[in-house]
Amino acid sequence: MKHDVVDARITPEGRLDVLSHSEVKKLLNTSQGGLYNIFRNCSLAVLNCGSHMDNGKELLERYKSFDIRVIQQERGVKLEVESAPASAFVDGKMIRGINEHLFAVLRDIIYVSDEIYDNPKSDLESSEGITNAVFHILRNARVMRPRIDPNLVVCWGGHSIKRKEYEYTKEVGHEMGLRGLDICTGCGPGAMKGPMKGATIGHAKQRLSGGQYIGITEPGIIAAEPPNPIVNDLVILPDIEKRLEAFVRTAHGIVVFPGGVGTAEEILYLLGILLHPENKDIPFPLILTGPDSAGDYFREINEFISRTLGAEAQQRYKIIINDPPSVAREIKAGIEEVHDFRRGTSDAFYYNWLLRVEEEFQKPFVPTHENMADLELHKNQASHLLAANLRRAFSGIVAGNVKDEGIRAIEEFGHFEIRGDASLMASLDSLLSSFVTQHRMKLSTTKYAPCYRIVK
């Protein structure tokens, strides 16, 4: 099938004006290990905004002839694209929001390469160093607002949810917008777009200008979840672990909508952090919510958490079904507690420095067949460490579902094998089976083909 494409030369819209000659050289290096492939793939995902495709491999194959080059000029830089998706243009001119996202990609990839990975002062071997790296990436993107009281709600949820559930996310976003709350999501469609869309209406009704709609993503997932057009601050972290830490460091509260494996991964990540003994007294409002149709999803999640992490983990969240105003009131009240706590402890409003995040939640997990088979999935460990390992298992399944490298690995070597205690494996199998039954594993095909096999 032929897809309409466009060639164009693009000027930045205030996101990145100049690059050094060495930075341009890095981006033009197409050899293995260069930045070009990351830059090209993320740029293609941004240009594919609005597409219903959620398969990174399929996107790259559809636009094989796509190319993007940096043009260095004395007055600044331009980008030259060839065979770009025509949907990113109107009457031959790139849509401004997509233009901004494209140059945000350029900004973050260059910054991470120069100031994080190639900077001898950057320490990615310690927990503190990784937290500092996340901070500097966010600060460079100018998404932190230091003189604003806590008001940022991170919203998690699936990118291919049912229509009724999508409408519900808009209703909750609307109620939060009416209460002056800003929104941060994974930047994609579905439960990541709905809260932002609702909040824009709530802000407009209250005549609030300057609303913030932050999208935080990473190169491995952006093709499956391209930035939605409401995002006005896009940030690309280098991997899923730094992306997740960026969420919890910037959030004043988190609302979780229905999703699938990726959403379960996010819940386990946050619960693992909150279960650490040093985080016991830190307020962090967490609400799981959806319409009536999501009742079974959250019931299964709650039962899984009960069987694996126990009652202590269940105390860290509330489940609210089919009541958007209550969700907004609860998260607003929780954020007021966060405000008082941070003021009392002199912690920053814009970045949660006091939260303890150990290396188990920070070190990138590469979901190879060997690493998936070697996961420590047993109860003979602290609950926050078990949560970290369960999170890795779900991360691997997400990679096998939607990430280009993960899909190719499954095609070449077969299913991931997940091993562990019999009771844990039974709980995991039950949860994943419920996702399939509820069509929570829906991708671009009509029938879900598992990328994993549970070995009891």
C-alpha positions in Angstrom: 0.0 0.0 0.0 1.3 3.4 -1.0 1.4 6.2 1.6 1.5 9.9 0.8 4.8 11.5 1.6 6.3 15.0 1.5 9.8 16.5 1.1 10.5 19.7 2.9 13.0 22.0 4.6 12.0 23.1 8.1 12.9 26.1 10.3 12.7 25.6 14.1 9.8 27.3 16.0 11.8 28.5 19.0 12.9 25.2 20.4 16.5 24.9 19.1 18.2 27.5 17.0 21.9 26.6 16.9 24.1 23.5 16.9 27.9 23.2 16.9 29.7 21.7 14.0 30.6 18.6 16.1 27.0 18.1 17.1 25.9 18.2 13.4 28.7 15.8 12.6 27.4 13.3 15.2 23.9 13.5 13.8 25.1 12.9 10.2 27.1 9.8 11.3 25.1 6.9 10.0 27.6 4.3 11.2 26.7 1.8 13.9 26.6 3.5 17.3 26.0 7.0 15.9 23.0 9.2 16.9 21.5 9.2 13.4 19.3 6.1 13.8 17.9 7.3 17.1 17.3 10.8 15.7 15.7 9.4 12.5 13.4 6.9 14.3 12.2 9.4 16.9 11.6 12.1 14.2 9.6 9.7 12.1 7.4 8.9 15.1 6.8 12.6 15.8 5.9 13.1 12.1 3.4 10.2 12.3 1.3 12.0 14.9 -2.4 11.0 14.7 -1.7 7.6 13.2 -3.4 4.6 14.8 -0.4 2.4 14.2 1.2 1.0 17.5 3.9 -1.1 16.1 7.4 0.3 15.9 8.7 -2.2 13.4 5.7 -1.7 11.1 6.2 2.1 11.1 9.9 1.8 10.2 9.1 -0.6 7.3 6.2 1.6 6.0 8.5 4.6 5.6 11.8 2.9 4.7 12.7 5.8 2.4 12.2 8.4 5.1 15.4 10.5 5.7 16.2 13.6 7.8 19.3 15.7 7.7 20.5 18.7 9.7 21.4 21.7 7.5 24.0 23.9 9.2 23.7 27.6 8.3 25.4 30.7 9.7 22.1 32.0 11.1 21.1 28.7 12.7 19.9 25.2 11.7 17.2 23.8 9.5 16.0 20.2 9.0 15.6 18.7 5.6 13.1 15.7 5.4 12.5 13.3 2.6 9.5 11.1 2.2 7.9 12.3 5.5 4.3 11.4 6.3 2.1 13.9 4.5 -0.3 14.1 7.5 2.3 16.2 9.2 1.7 19.1 6.7 -1.1 21.4 5.8 -0.9 23.0 2.3 2.8 22.0 2.2 3.7 23.6 5.5 4.5 21.5 8.6 2.0 21.8 11.5 3.5 24.1 14.1 3.0 21.6 17.0 4.7 18.9 15.1 7.5 21.3 14.2 8.0 22.0 17.9 8.1 18.3 18.8 10.6 17.6 16.0 13.0 20.1 17.3 12.4 18.9 20.9 13.6 15.5 19.6 16.8 17.2 18.2 17.3 19.1 21.5 17.0 16.1 23.8 19.1 13.7 21.7 21.9 16.1 21.4 21.8 17.1 25.1 21.7 13.5 26.3 24.6 12.5 24.1 26.9 15.5 25.0 26.0 16.3 28.6 25.0 12.9 30.0 26.8 10.1 28.1 29.9 11.9 26.8 30.4 14.2 29.9 33.0 12.9 32.3 31.3 14.7 35.1 28.1 12.7 34.6 27.9 9.7 36.9 25.5 7.0 35.7 26.9 4.4 37.9 25.4 5.7 41.1 21.8 6.2 42.2 22.4 9.9 43.0 24.1 10.4 39.6 21.2 9.0 37.7 18.7 11.2 39.6 20.9 14.2 38.7 21.0 13.2 35.1 17.1 13.0 35.0 17.0 16.4 36.6 19.3 18.0 34.1 17.5 16.6 31.1 14.2 18.0 32.4 15.8 21.3 33.3 17.3 21.6 29.8 13.9 21.0 28.4 12.5 23.8 30.6 9.5 21.9 31.9 10.1 22.6 35.6 8.4 25.7 37.0 10.1 26.6 40.3 7.8 29.3 41.5 4.5 27.5 41.1 2.7 25.6 43.9 2.3 21.9 43.3 -0.3 21.3 40.6 1.1 18.6 38.2 -0.8 15.4 37.9 0.8 12.5 36.0 -1.7 10.4 34.1 -0.9 6.8 33.1 -3.0 4.4 31.0 -3.2 2.5 27.8 -2.8 4.0 24.3 -5.4 1.8 22.7 -8.3 1.8 25.2 -12.0 1.5 24.4 -13.9 4.6 23.4 -16.0 4.7 26.6 -12.8 4.6 28.6 -11.2 7.3 26.5 -14.2 9.6 27.1 -13.9 8.9 30.8 -10.2 10.1 30.8 -11.4 13.3 29.2 -14.1 13.8 31.9 -11.5 13.3 34.6 -9.1 15.6 32.9 -11.9 18.2 32.6 -12.5 18.0 36.4 -8.8 18.4 37.1 -8.5 21.3 34.7 -11.4 23.1 36.5 -9.4 22.8 39.7 -6.3 24.4 38.0 -4.3 21.2 37.7 -1.8 20.7 34.9 -1.3 17.3 33.2 1.7 15.2 32.4 1.4 11.9 30.4 3.4 9.5 28.3 2.5 11.8 25.4 0.7 9.3 23.2 -2.9 8.7 22.3 -5.7 7.1 24.3 -5.4 7.6 28.1 -2.4 9.9 27.5 -4.3 12.2 25.2 -7.8 12.2 26.9 -6.8 13.9 30.2 -5.0 16.6 28.4 -7.9 17.2 26.1 -10.3 17.4 29.0 -8.0 19.7 31.0 -7.7 22.2 28.1 -11.5 22.7 28.3 -11.4 23.0 32.1 -8.6 25.6 31.9 -10.5 27.5 29.2 -13.6 27.7 31.4 -11.6 29.0 34.3 -9.8 31.4 32.0 -6.5 29.9 32.9 -3.7 30.6 30.5 -0.4 28.9 30.2 -1.6 25.4 31.0 1.1 22.8 31.0 0.7 19.5 29.1 3.9 17.6 29.4 4.7 14.5 27.4 7.5 12.3 28.6 8.7 9.5 26.3 11.8 7.5 25.3 13.2 6.3 21.9 12.0 2.7 22.3 8.4 3.5 22.8 7.8 6.7 20.8 7.0 4.9 17.5 4.1 3.0 19.2 3.0 6.1 21.1 3.7 9.2 19.0 3.1 12.5 20.7 -0.5 13.7 20.6 -1.0 17.3 19.3 -2.0 18.7 22.7 1.5 18.2 24.2 3.1 21.6 24.5 6.3 20.3 26.3 7.8 17.2 24.9 10.8 15.5 26.6 12.6 12.4 25.4 14.5 10.5 28.1 17.1 8.0 27.0 15.5 4.8 28.4 12.3 3.6 30.1 13.9 3.7 33.6 14.8 7.3 33.4 11.5 8.1 31.8 9.7 6.5 34.8 11.9 8.3 37.3 11.1 11.6 35.5 7.4 10.9 36.1 7.7 10.3 39.8 10.2 13.1 40.4 8.0 15.7 38.7 4.6 14.4 39.8 2.6 15.8 42.7 0.1 13.0 42.3 -0.6 10.2 39.8 -3.9 9.1 38.3 -3.9 5.7 36.5 -6.5 4.9 33.9 -7.1 1.4 32.3 -4.4 0.1 30.1 -2.5 -3.2 29.7 0.9 -4.5 30.4 2.6 -1.1 30.2 0.2 0.4 32.7 0.8 -2.5 35.1 4.5 -2.0 34.7 4.1 1.7 35.7 2.0 0.8 38.8 4.6 -1.8 39.9 7.4 0.7 39.4 5.7 3.3 41.6 4.6 0.9 44.3 8.1 -0.6 44.5 9.5 2.9 45.2 6.8 3.7 47.7 7.3 0.4 49.6 11.0 1.3 50.3 11.2 1.9 54.1 12.7 5.4 53.6 9.7 6.5 51.6 7.1 5.3 54.1 6.2 8.8 55.4 6.4 10.7 52.1 2.9 11.6 50.8 2.3 10.6 47.2 -1.4 10.4 46.1 -2.1 7.6 43.7 -5.6 6.9 42.3 -6.6 4.0 40.0 -9.8 4.9 38.1 -12.0 4.2 35.1 -15.6 3.8 34.1 -17.7 0.7 35.0 -16.1 -1.2 32.1 -12.7 -0.9 33.8 -13.9 -2.5 37.0 -12.6 -6.0 36.1 -9.2 -4.6 35.1 -8.6 -2.8 38.4 -10.0 -5.7 40.4 -7.5 -8.0 38.7 -4.6 -5.5 39.3 -5.7 -5.2 43.0 -5.8 -8.9 43.5 -2.4 -9.4 41.9 -0.9 -6.8 44.1 -2.5 -8.4 47.2 -1.1 -11.8 46.3 2.4 -10.6 45.4 3.2 -7.4 47.3 0.6 -7.6 50.1 -1.7 -5.3 52.1 1.0 -2.7 52.6 1.2 -2.0 48.9 -2.6 -1.8 48.7 -2.6 1.0 51.3 -0.7 3.3 48.9 -3.5 3.7 46.4 -7.2 4.3 46.1 -9.5 2.8 43.5 -12.4 5.0 42.3 -14.8 3.7 39.6 -17.0 5.9 37.5 -16.7 9.1 39.4 -14.6 11.8 37.8 -15.4 14.6 40.3 -14.3 12.4 43.2 -11.1 11.6 41.4 -10.3 15.3 40.9 -11.2 16.2 44.5 -9.1 13.3 45.9 -6.1 14.1 43.8 -6.4 17.8 44.7 -6.6 17.0 48.4 -3.6 14.7 48.1 -1.6 17.4 46.3 -2.3 19.8 49.2 -0.8 17.3 51.5 2.3 17.2 49.2 2.5 21.0 49.3 2.5 21.1 53.1 5.0 18.2 53.4 7.5 19.7 51.0 7.2 23.1 52.6 7.8 21.6 56.0 10.8 19.6 54.7 12.1 22.4 52.4 11.9 20.0 49.5 11.5 21.5 46.0 8.0 21.8 44.6 9.2 21.1 41.1 11.3 18.0 41.7 10.9 15.4 44.4 14.4 15.1 45.7 13.6 13.4 49.0 12.0 10.3 47.3 14.5 7.4 47.6 14.8 5.6 44.3 17.3 2.7 44.4 19.4 1.4 41.5 17.1 -1.6 41.0 14.6 1.0 39.6 17.2 3.0 37.7 19.5 0.7 35.9 18.3 0.0 32.3 16.8 -3.5 31.9 17.6 -4.9 28.5 14.8 -7.5 27.8 16.9 -10.2 26.1 15.8 -13.8 26.3 18.5 -14.5 28.8 17.7 -11.6 31.1 14.0 -12.4 31.0 14.7 -16.0 32.0 17.0 -14.9 34.9 14.6 -12.6 36.7 14.4 -13.1 40.4 10.7 -13.8 40.7 10.2 -15.1 44.3 8.9 -13.9 47.6 12.2 -14.5 49.5 13.1 -10.8 49.1 12.0 -7.4 50.3 8.6 -6.4 48.7 10.1 -3.3 47.0 12.7 -5.5 45.3 10.1 -8.0 44.2 8.1 -5.1 42.7 11.3 -4.1 40.8 11.7 -7.6 39.3 8.0 -7.9 38.4 8.3 -4.5 36.7 11.1 -5.8 34.6 9.0 -8.8 33.5 6.3 -6.5 32.4 8.8 -4.2 30.7 10.1 -7.2 28.6 6.5 -8.0 27.5 6.0 -4.4 26.4 9.2 -4.6 24.4 8.1 -7.8 22.8 4.7 -6.3 21.9 5.5 -2.9 20.4 9.2 -2.1 20.3 11.1 -2.6 17.1 14.1 -4.5 18.7 11.8 -6.6 20.9 9.6 -7.6 18.1 12.6 -8.7 16.0 14.0 -10.6 18.9 10.8 -12.6 19.3 10.7 -13.3 15.6 14.2 -14.6 15.6 14.4 -16.5 18.9 10.8 -17.3 19.9 8.9 -16.5 23.1 10.5 -15.0 26.2 10.4 -17.5 29.0 9.4 -16.2 32.5 10.3 -18.4 35.5 9.7 -18.1 39.2 7.9 -19.4 42.3 4.9 -21.5 41.4 2.5 -19.2 43.3 3.9 -16.0 41.7 3.8 -17.5 38.3 0.2 -18.6 38.8 -0.7 -15.0 39.8 1.2 -13.5 36.9 -0.3 -16.0 34.4 -3.8 -15.2 35.8 -3.3 -11.4 35.4 -1.9 -11.6 31.9 -4.6 -14.0 30.8 -7.2 -11.5 32.1 -5.6 -8.8 30.0 -6.0 -11.0 26.9 -9.6 -11.8 27.8 -10.4 -8.2 28.3 -8.7 -7.3 25.0 -6.1 -5.2 26.9 -3.3 -6.6 24.7 -4.8 -5.2 21.5 -2.3 -4.1 18.9 -2.5 -3.5 15.2 -3.7 -7.0 14.6 -7.1 -8.4 15.5 -5.8 -11.3 17.6 -3.1 -11.1 20.2 -0.1 -13.4 19.8 1.8 -13.7 23.1 5.5 -12.8 23.1 6.1 -14.8 26.4 5.7 -18.2 27.9 5.2 -18.7 31.7 7.3 -21.6 33.0 5.9 -22.8 36.3 
